[in-house]
Amino acid sequence: MNWLDPSIANLQPVLDSYWLMIHVAVIVGSYGPFAIGMILGIVVLLLTITG
């Protein structure tokens, strides 16, 4: 149960980093193009199967 100990603060410098916000924004922003690609892929599969 060491991971529940609040005195363990190894990640604090990482969480204060400027690049963390950019990193999270890029990852969250990449979900949109991925979802569009997935939807287009499903539409193409459905059109190929039915056509």
PDB file of N, CA, C, O and CB in Angstrom:
ATOM      1  N   MET A   1       0.822  -1.201   0.000  1.00  0.00           N
ATOM      2  CA  MET A   1       0.000   0.000   0.000  1.00  0.00           C
ATOM      3  C   MET A   1       0.864   1.263   0.000  1.00  0.00           C
ATOM      4  O   MET A   1       0.396   2.317   0.431  1.00  0.00           O
ATOM      5  CB  MET A   1      -0.934   0.000   1.210  1.00  0.00           C
ATOM      6  N   ASN A   2       2.095   1.185  -0.465  1.00  0.00           N
ATOM      7  CA  ASN A   2       2.950   2.376  -0.511  1.00  0.00           C
ATOM      8  C   ASN A   2       2.436   3.415  -1.487  1.00  0.00           C
ATOM      9  O   ASN A   2       2.726   4.600  -1.318  1.00  0.00           O
ATOM     10  CB  ASN A   2       4.363   1.991  -0.884  1.00  0.00           C
ATOM     11  N   TRP A   3       1.687   3.017  -2.498  1.00  0.00           N
ATOM     12  CA  TRP A   3       1.224   3.969  -3.512  1.00  0.00           C
ATOM     13  C   TRP A   3       0.121   4.890  -2.978  1.00  0.00           C
ATOM     14  O   TRP A   3      -0.229   5.879  -3.622  1.00  0.00           O
ATOM     15  CB  TRP A   3       0.716   3.216  -4.739  1.00  0.00           C
ATOM     16  N   LEU A   4      -0.423   4.565  -1.804  1.00  0.00           N
ATOM     17  CA  LEU A   4      -1.424   5.434  -1.190  1.00  0.00           C
ATOM     18  C   LEU A   4      -0.831   6.463  -0.243  1.00  0.00           C
ATOM     19  O   LEU A   4      -1.544   7.330   0.261  1.00  0.00           O
ATOM     20  CB  LEU A   4      -2.424   4.607  -0.452  1.00  0.00           C
ATOM     21  N   ASP A   5       0.457   6.372  -0.001  1.00  0.00           N
ATOM     22  CA  ASP A   5       1.118   7.269   0.945  1.00  0.00           C
ATOM     23  C   ASP A   5       1.242   8.673   0.342  1.00  0.00           C
ATOM     24  O   ASP A   5       1.910   8.826  -0.681  1.00  0.00           O
ATOM     25  CB  ASP A   5       2.515   6.720   1.333  1.00  0.00           C
ATOM     26  N   PRO A   6       0.632   9.694   0.931  1.00  0.00           N
ATOM     27  CA  PRO A   6       0.704  11.047   0.355  1.00  0.00           C
ATOM     28  C   PRO A   6       2.080  11.687   0.466  1.00  0.00           C
ATOM     29  O   PRO A   6       2.326  12.705  -0.180  1.00  0.00           O
ATOM     30  CB  PRO A   6      -0.300  11.935   1.026  1.00  0.00           C
ATOM     31  N   SER A   7       2.973  11.134   1.252  1.00  0.00           N
ATOM     32  CA  SER A   7       4.300  11.728   1.374  1.00  0.00           C
ATOM     33  C   SER A   7       5.190  11.390   0.182  1.00  0.00           C
ATOM     34  O   SER A   7       6.253  11.991   0.026  1.00  0.00           O
ATOM     35  CB  SER A   7       4.961  11.263   2.657  1.00  0.00           C
ATOM     36  N   ILE A   8       4.787  10.453  -0.653  1.00  0.00           N
ATOM     37  CA  ILE A   8       5.558  10.118  -1.853  1.00  0.00           C
ATOM     38  C   ILE A   8       5.215  11.150  -2.916  1.00  0.00           C
ATOM     39  O   ILE A   8       4.075  11.224  -3.376  1.00  0.00           O
ATOM     40  CB  ILE A   8       5.252   8.652  -2.357  1.00  0.00           C
ATOM     41  N   ALA A   9       6.200  11.941  -3.300  1.00  0.00           N
ATOM     42  CA  ALA A   9       5.945  13.032  -4.241  1.00  0.00           C
ATOM     43  C   ALA A   9       6.964  13.014  -5.375  1.00  0.00           C
ATOM     44  O   ALA A   9       7.513  14.063  -5.711  1.00  0.00           O
ATOM     45  CB  ALA A   9       5.979  14.389  -3.517  1.00  0.00           C
ATOM     46  N   ASN A  10       7.230  11.871  -5.966  1.00  0.00           N
ATOM     47  CA  ASN A  10       8.232  11.775  -7.028  1.00  0.00           C
ATOM     48  C   ASN A  10       7.790  12.471  -8.317  1.00  0.00           C
ATOM     49  O   ASN A  10       8.643  12.922  -9.081  1.00  0.00           O
ATOM     50  CB  ASN A  10       8.539  10.319  -7.317  1.00  0.00           C
ATOM     51  N   LEU A  11       6.502  12.571  -8.580  1.00  0.00           N
ATOM     52  CA  LEU A  11       6.035  13.131  -9.836  1.00  0.00           C
ATOM     53  C   LEU A  11       5.779  14.631  -9.790  1.00  0.00           C
ATOM     54  O   LEU A  11       5.386  15.205 -10.806  1.00  0.00           O
ATOM     55  CB  LEU A  11       4.794  12.438 -10.249  1.00  0.00           C
ATOM     56  N   GLN A  12       5.982  15.276  -8.674  1.00  0.00           N
ATOM     57  CA  GLN A  12       5.663  16.695  -8.553  1.00  0.00           C
ATOM     58  C   GLN A  12       6.411  17.573  -9.558  1.00  0.00           C
ATOM     59  O   GLN A  12       5.771  18.427 -10.172  1.00  0.00           O
ATOM     60  CB  GLN A  12       5.970  17.160  -7.159  1.00  0.00           C
ATOM     61  N   PRO A  13       7.714  17.424  -9.764  1.00  0.00           N
ATOM     62  CA  PRO A  13       8.383  18.265 -10.768  1.00  0.00           C
ATOM     63  C   PRO A  13       7.832  18.022 -12.172  1.00  0.00           C
ATOM     64  O   PRO A  13       7.767  18.956 -12.971  1.00  0.00           O
ATOM     65  CB  PRO A  13       9.891  18.005 -10.755  1.00  0.00           C
ATOM     66  N   VAL A  14       7.446  16.822 -12.480  1.00  0.00           N
ATOM     67  CA  VAL A  14       6.896  16.522 -13.799  1.00  0.00           C
ATOM     68  C   VAL A  14       5.543  17.203 -13.977  1.00  0.00           C
ATOM     69  O   VAL A  14       5.248  17.726 -15.051  1.00  0.00           O
ATOM     70  CB  VAL A  14       6.761  14.999 -13.996  1.00  0.00           C
ATOM     71  N   LEU A  15       4.725  17.199 -12.938  1.00  0.00           N
ATOM     72  CA  LEU A  15       3.407  17.790 -13.040  1.00  0.00           C
ATOM     73  C   LEU A  15       3.449  19.309 -13.099  1.00  0.00           C
ATOM     74  O   LEU A  15       2.474  19.931 -13.522  1.00  0.00           O
ATOM     75  CB  LEU A  15       2.567  17.352 -11.884  1.00  0.00           C
ATOM     76  N   ASP A  16       4.551  19.918 -12.687  1.00  0.00           N
ATOM     77  CA  ASP A  16       4.700  21.367 -12.769  1.00  0.00           C
ATOM     78  C   ASP A  16       5.282  21.821 -14.106  1.00  0.00           C
ATOM     79  O   ASP A  16       5.483  23.016 -14.324  1.00  0.00           O
ATOM     80  CB  ASP A  16       5.577  21.856 -11.641  1.00  0.00           C
ATOM     81  N   SER A  17       5.552  20.876 -14.994  1.00  0.00           N
ATOM     82  CA  SER A  17       6.193  21.191 -16.259  1.00  0.00           C
ATOM     83  C   SER A  17       5.248  21.929 -17.204  1.00  0.00           C
ATOM     84  O   SER A  17       4.048  21.656 -17.230  1.00  0.00           O
ATOM     85  CB  SER A  17       6.696  19.922 -16.915  1.00  0.00           C
ATOM     86  N   TYR A  18       5.792  22.858 -17.973  1.00  0.00           N
ATOM     87  CA  TYR A  18       5.034  23.582 -18.993  1.00  0.00           C
ATOM     88  C   TYR A  18       4.593  22.639 -20.101  1.00  0.00           C
ATOM     89  O   TYR A  18       3.513  22.812 -20.666  1.00  0.00           O
ATOM     90  CB  TYR A  18       5.871  24.731 -19.576  1.00  0.00           C
ATOM     91  N   TRP A  19       5.410  21.646 -20.418  1.00  0.00           N
ATOM     92  CA  TRP A  19       5.135  20.741 -21.533  1.00  0.00           C
ATOM     93  C   TRP A  19       4.002  19.771 -21.238  1.00  0.00           C
ATOM     94  O   TRP A  19       3.470  19.152 -22.159  1.00  0.00           O
ATOM     95  CB  TRP A  19       6.377  19.968 -21.885  1.00  0.00           C
ATOM     96  N   LEU A  20       3.625  19.627 -19.987  1.00  0.00           N
ATOM     97  CA  LEU A  20       2.536  18.710 -19.656  1.00  0.00           C
ATOM     98  C   LEU A  20       1.219  19.190 -20.263  1.00  0.00           C
ATOM     99  O   LEU A  20       0.448  18.381 -20.779  1.00  0.00           O
ATOM    100  CB  LEU A  20       2.398  18.567 -18.132  1.00  0.00           C
ATOM    101  N   MET A  21       0.951  20.494 -20.207  1.00  0.00           N
ATOM    102  CA  MET A  21      -0.283  21.026 -20.796  1.00  0.00           C
ATOM    103  C   MET A  21      -0.291  20.829 -22.306  1.00  0.00           C
ATOM    104  O   MET A  21      -1.321  20.475 -22.879  1.00  0.00           O
ATOM    105  CB  MET A  21      -0.445  22.518 -20.458  1.00  0.00           C
ATOM    106  N   ILE A  22       0.842  21.054 -22.952  1.00  0.00           N
ATOM    107  CA  ILE A  22       0.930  20.864 -24.398  1.00  0.00           C
ATOM    108  C   ILE A  22       0.753  19.390 -24.744  1.00  0.00           C
ATOM    109  O   ILE A  22       0.053  19.053 -25.698  1.00  0.00           O
ATOM    110  CB  ILE A  22       2.279  21.385 -24.936  1.00  0.00           C
ATOM    111  N   HIS A  23       1.373  18.531 -23.984  1.00  0.00           N
ATOM    112  CA  HIS A  23       1.285  17.094 -24.199  1.00  0.00           C
ATOM    113  C   HIS A  23      -0.166  16.621 -24.104  1.00  0.00           C
ATOM    114  O   HIS A  23      -0.638  15.887 -24.972  1.00  0.00           O
ATOM    115  CB  HIS A  23       2.160  16.347 -23.181  1.00  0.00           C
ATOM    116  N   VAL A  24      -0.856  17.028 -23.076  1.00  0.00           N
ATOM    117  CA  VAL A  24      -2.253  16.622 -22.878  1.00  0.00           C
ATOM    118  C   VAL A  24      -3.130  17.214 -23.973  1.00  0.00           C
ATOM    119  O   VAL A  24      -4.018  16.525 -24.476  1.00  0.00           O
ATOM    120  CB  VAL A  24      -2.763  17.063 -21.485  1.00  0.00           C
ATOM    121  N   ALA A  25      -2.911  18.460 -24.354  1.00  0.00           N
ATOM    122  CA  ALA A  25      -3.713  19.092 -25.403  1.00  0.00           C
ATOM    123  C   ALA A  25      -3.535  18.390 -26.744  1.00  0.00           C
ATOM    124  O   ALA A  25      -4.504  18.205 -27.480  1.00  0.00           O
ATOM    125  CB  ALA A  25      -3.342  20.564 -25.536  1.00  0.00           C
ATOM    126  N   VAL A  26      -2.314  18.002 -27.065  1.00  0.00           N
ATOM    127  CA  VAL A  26      -2.067  17.306 -28.332  1.00  0.00           C
ATOM    128  C   VAL A  26      -2.725  15.939 -28.328  1.00  0.00           C
ATOM    129  O   VAL A  26      -3.310  15.532 -29.332  1.00  0.00           O
ATOM    130  CB  VAL A  26      -0.561  17.165 -28.591  1.00  0.00           C
ATOM    131  N   ILE A  27      -2.639  15.232 -27.227  1.00  0.00           N
ATOM    132  CA  ILE A  27      -3.253  13.905 -27.163  1.00  0.00           C
ATOM    133  C   ILE A  27      -4.774  14.008 -27.256  1.00  0.00           C
ATOM    134  O   ILE A  27      -5.401  13.254 -28.001  1.00  0.00           O
ATOM    135  CB  ILE A  27      -2.848  13.185 -25.862  1.00  0.00           C
ATOM    136  N   VAL A  28      -5.369  14.931 -26.509  1.00  0.00           N
ATOM    137  CA  VAL A  28      -6.825  15.091 -26.563  1.00  0.00           C
ATOM    138  C   VAL A  28      -7.250  15.580 -27.947  1.00  0.00           C
ATOM    139  O   VAL A  28      -8.279  15.142 -28.461  1.00  0.00           O
ATOM    140  CB  VAL A  28      -7.308  16.078 -25.469  1.00  0.00           C
ATOM    141  N   GLY A  29      -6.480  16.477 -28.554  1.00  0.00           N
ATOM    142  CA  GLY A  29      -6.792  16.969 -29.889  1.00  0.00           C
ATOM    143  C   GLY A  29      -6.671  15.907 -30.962  1.00  0.00           C
ATOM    144  O   GLY A  29      -7.322  16.002 -32.002  1.00  0.00           O
ATOM    145  N   SER A  30      -5.854  14.906 -30.727  1.00  0.00           N
ATOM    146  CA  SER A  30      -5.696  13.838 -31.720  1.00  0.00           C
ATOM    147  C   SER A  30      -6.882  12.889 -31.737  1.00  0.00           C
ATOM    148  O   SER A  30      -7.034  12.116 -32.682  1.00  0.00           O
ATOM    149  CB  SER A  30      -4.426  13.057 -31.449  1.00  0.00           C
ATOM    150  N   TYR A  31      -7.726  12.931 -30.711  1.00  0.00           N
ATOM    151  CA  TYR A  31      -8.905  12.063 -30.714  1.00  0.00           C
ATOM    152  C   TYR A  31      -9.865  12.441 -31.830  1.00  0.00           C
ATOM    153  O   TYR A  31     -10.530  11.563 -32.379  1.00  0.00           O
ATOM    154  CB  TYR A  31      -9.622  12.131 -29.367  1.00  0.00           C
ATOM    155  N   GLY A  32      -9.959  13.708 -32.183  1.00  0.00           N
ATOM    156  CA  GLY A  32     -10.866  14.158 -33.235  1.00  0.00           C
ATOM    157  C   GLY A  32     -10.529  13.564 -34.594  1.00  0.00           C
ATOM    158  O   GLY A  32     -11.385  12.914 -35.193  1.00  0.00           O
ATOM    159  N   PRO A  33      -9.304  13.762 -35.110  1.00  0.00           N
ATOM    160  CA  PRO A  33      -8.954  13.149 -36.399  1.00  0.00           C
ATOM    161  C   PRO A  33      -9.041  11.614 -36.368  1.00  0.00           C
ATOM    162  O   PRO A  33      -9.417  10.987 -37.359  1.00  0.00           O
ATOM    163  CB  PRO A  33      -7.545  13.570 -36.802  1.00  0.00           C
ATOM    164  N   PHE A  34      -8.696  11.030 -35.238  1.00  0.00           N
ATOM    165  CA  PHE A  34      -8.810   9.578 -35.137  1.00  0.00           C
ATOM    166  C   PHE A  34     -10.260   9.140 -35.259  1.00  0.00           C
ATOM    167  O   PHE A  34     -10.560   8.161 -35.943  1.00  0.00           O
ATOM    168  CB  PHE A  34      -8.219   9.084 -33.817  1.00  0.00           C
ATOM    169  N   ALA A  35     -11.164   9.861 -34.596  1.00  0.00           N
ATOM    170  CA  ALA A  35     -12.587   9.518 -34.663  1.00  0.00           C
ATOM    171  C   ALA A  35     -13.126   9.725 -36.074  1.00  0.00           C
ATOM    172  O   ALA A  35     -13.914   8.910 -36.555  1.00  0.00           O
ATOM    173  CB  ALA A  35     -13.394  10.361 -33.659  1.00  0.00           C
ATOM    174  N   ILE A  36     -12.716  10.804 -36.748  1.00  0.00           N
ATOM    175  CA  ILE A  36     -13.162  11.034 -38.120  1.00  0.00           C
ATOM    176  C   ILE A  36     -12.663   9.920 -39.036  1.00  0.00           C
ATOM    177  O   ILE A  36     -13.410   9.431 -39.883  1.00  0.00           O
ATOM    178  CB  ILE A  36     -12.671  12.404 -38.628  1.00  0.00           C
ATOM    179  N   GLY A  37     -11.416   9.520 -38.869  1.00  0.00           N
ATOM    180  CA  GLY A  37     -10.881   8.415 -39.665  1.00  0.00           C
ATOM    181  C   GLY A  37     -11.621   7.116 -39.406  1.00  0.00           C
ATOM    182  O   GLY A  37     -11.877   6.350 -40.335  1.00  0.00           O
ATOM    183  N   MET A  38     -11.966   6.862 -38.153  1.00  0.00           N
ATOM    184  CA  MET A  38     -12.703   5.646 -37.815  1.00  0.00           C
ATOM    185  C   MET A  38     -14.097   5.665 -38.440  1.00  0.00           C
ATOM    186  O   MET A  38     -14.550   4.664 -38.995  1.00  0.00           O
ATOM    187  CB  MET A  38     -12.806   5.488 -36.290  1.00  0.00           C
ATOM    188  N   ILE A  39     -14.771   6.808 -38.345  1.00  0.00           N
ATOM    189  CA  ILE A  39     -16.120   6.921 -38.912  1.00  0.00           C
ATOM    190  C   ILE A  39     -16.075   6.765 -40.430  1.00  0.00           C
ATOM    191  O   ILE A  39     -16.907   6.064 -41.005  1.00  0.00           O
ATOM    192  CB  ILE A  39     -16.760   8.277 -38.534  1.00  0.00           C
ATOM    193  N   LEU A  40     -15.114   7.410 -41.079  1.00  0.00           N
ATOM    194  CA  LEU A  40     -14.992   7.270 -42.524  1.00  0.00           C
ATOM    195  C   LEU A  40     -14.667   5.833 -42.924  1.00  0.00           C
ATOM    196  O   LEU A  40     -15.166   5.341 -43.936  1.00  0.00           O
ATOM    197  CB  LEU A  40     -13.919   8.214 -43.054  1.00  0.00           C
ATOM    198  N   GLY A  41     -13.843   5.166 -42.143  1.00  0.00           N
ATOM    199  CA  GLY A  41     -13.531   3.764 -42.414  1.00  0.00           C
ATOM    200  C   GLY A  41     -14.751   2.871 -42.302  1.00  0.00           C
ATOM    201  O   GLY A  41     -14.953   1.978 -43.124  1.00  0.00           O
ATOM    202  N   ILE A  42     -15.557   3.109 -41.294  1.00  0.00           N
ATOM    203  CA  ILE A  42     -16.782   2.313 -41.125  1.00  0.00           C
ATOM    204  C   ILE A  42     -17.754   2.577 -42.268  1.00  0.00           C
ATOM    205  O   ILE A  42     -18.385   1.648 -42.772  1.00  0.00           O
ATOM    206  CB  ILE A  42     -17.457   2.630 -39.773  1.00  0.00           C
ATOM    207  N   VAL A  43     -17.881   3.852 -42.685  1.00  0.00           N
ATOM    208  CA  VAL A  43     -18.773   4.187 -43.795  1.00  0.00           C
ATOM    209  C   VAL A  43     -18.306   3.505 -45.081  1.00  0.00           C
ATOM    210  O   VAL A  43     -19.120   2.958 -45.824  1.00  0.00           O
ATOM    211  CB  VAL A  43     -18.839   5.716 -43.993  1.00  0.00           C
ATOM    212  N   VAL A  44     -17.011   3.535 -45.340  1.00  0.00           N
ATOM    213  CA  VAL A  44     -16.472   2.885 -46.543  1.00  0.00           C
ATOM    214  C   VAL A  44     -16.708   1.380 -46.476  1.00  0.00           C
ATOM    215  O   VAL A  44     -17.069   0.773 -47.485  1.00  0.00           O
ATOM    216  CB  VAL A  44     -14.958   3.186 -46.699  1.00  0.00           C
ATOM    217  N   LEU A  45     -16.514   0.770 -45.325  1.00  0.00           N
ATOM    218  CA  LEU A  45     -16.777  -0.673 -45.195  1.00  0.00           C
ATOM    219  C   LEU A  45     -18.234  -0.990 -45.456  1.00  0.00           C
ATOM    220  O   LEU A  45     -18.547  -1.950 -46.162  1.00  0.00           O
ATOM    221  CB  LEU A  45     -16.382  -1.171 -43.803  1.00  0.00           C
ATOM    222  N   LEU A  46     -19.136  -0.187 -44.889  1.00  0.00           N
ATOM    223  CA  LEU A  46     -20.561  -0.422 -45.091  1.00  0.00           C
ATOM    224  C   LEU A  46     -20.943  -0.225 -46.565  1.00  0.00           C
ATOM    225  O   LEU A  46     -21.731  -1.006 -47.100  1.00  0.00           O
ATOM    226  CB  LEU A  46     -21.387   0.518 -44.194  1.00  0.00           C
ATOM    227  N   LEU A  47     -20.399   0.803 -47.225  1.00  0.00           N
ATOM    228  CA  LEU A  47     -20.691   1.018 -48.633  1.00  0.00           C
ATOM    229  C   LEU A  47     -20.125  -0.093 -49.509  1.00  0.00           C
ATOM    230  O   LEU A  47     -20.724  -0.463 -50.519  1.00  0.00           O
ATOM    231  CB  LEU A  47     -20.142   2.353 -49.076  1.00  0.00           C
ATOM    232  N   THR A  48     -18.963  -0.625 -49.117  1.00  0.00           N
ATOM    233  CA  THR A  48     -18.367  -1.716 -49.882  1.00  0.00           C
ATOM    234  C   THR A  48     -19.181  -2.991 -49.730  1.00  0.00           C
ATOM    235  O   THR A  48     -19.358  -3.737 -50.693  1.00  0.00           O
ATOM    236  CB  THR A  48     -16.922  -1.956 -49.437  1.00  0.00           C
ATOM    237  N   ILE A  49     -19.668  -3.239 -48.543  1.00  0.00           N
ATOM    238  CA  ILE A  49     -20.440  -4.452 -48.297  1.00  0.00           C
ATOM    239  C   ILE A  49     -21.804  -4.377 -49.005  1.00  0.00           C
ATOM    240  O   ILE A  49     -22.241  -5.352 -49.616  1.00  0.00           O
ATOM    241  CB  ILE A  49     -20.632  -4.667 -46.776  1.00  0.00           C
ATOM    242  N   THR A  50     -22.463  -3.229 -48.923  1.00  0.00           N
ATOM    243  CA  THR A  50     -23.800  -3.102 -49.499  1.00  0.00           C
ATOM    244  C   THR A  50     -23.782  -2.775 -50.990  1.00  0.00           C
ATOM    245  O   THR A  50     -24.806  -2.920 -51.659  1.00  0.00           O
ATOM    246  CB  THR A  50     -24.568  -2.037 -48.763  1.00  0.00           C
ATOM    247  N   GLY A  51     -22.650  -2.340 -51.522  1.00  0.00           N
ATOM    248  CA  GLY A  51     -22.610  -1.902 -52.919  1.00  0.00           C
ATOM    249  C   GLY A  51     -22.076  -2.936 -53.775  1.00  0.00           C
ATOM    250  O   GLY A  51     -21.969  -2.741 -54.985  1.00  0.00           O
TER     251      GLY A  51
END
